[in-house]
Amino acid sequence: MATKDSFDAFVSIVRDKVNEFSENTDQPNIKIIQNELKDKFAELAKSQGYVSGEEYEALKDLAKRLEQRVSKLEELLEGPKTR
């Protein structure tokens, strides 16, 4: 659990620094650097088992639909027994 807390703290610090740097700089190259950092950070987060908000919502929706299918199958299997 300490590793997760450390990773979360690292994420927070990096986000704050990138946002602060990008807000205080008018250079056109900042977007390039920001995008590169974002890509590298996304790779690091995925390697730690994290997913994006969009991926999380898609997985949550998939899990919900699978639960509904399992419930329906369970009902169909129990149906003949109660008759």
Secondary structure, 3 states (H helix, E strand, C coil): CHHHHHHHHHHHHHHHHHHHHHHCCCCCCHHHHHHHHHHHHHHHHHHCCCCCHHHHHHHHHHHHHHHHHHHHHHHHHHCHHHC
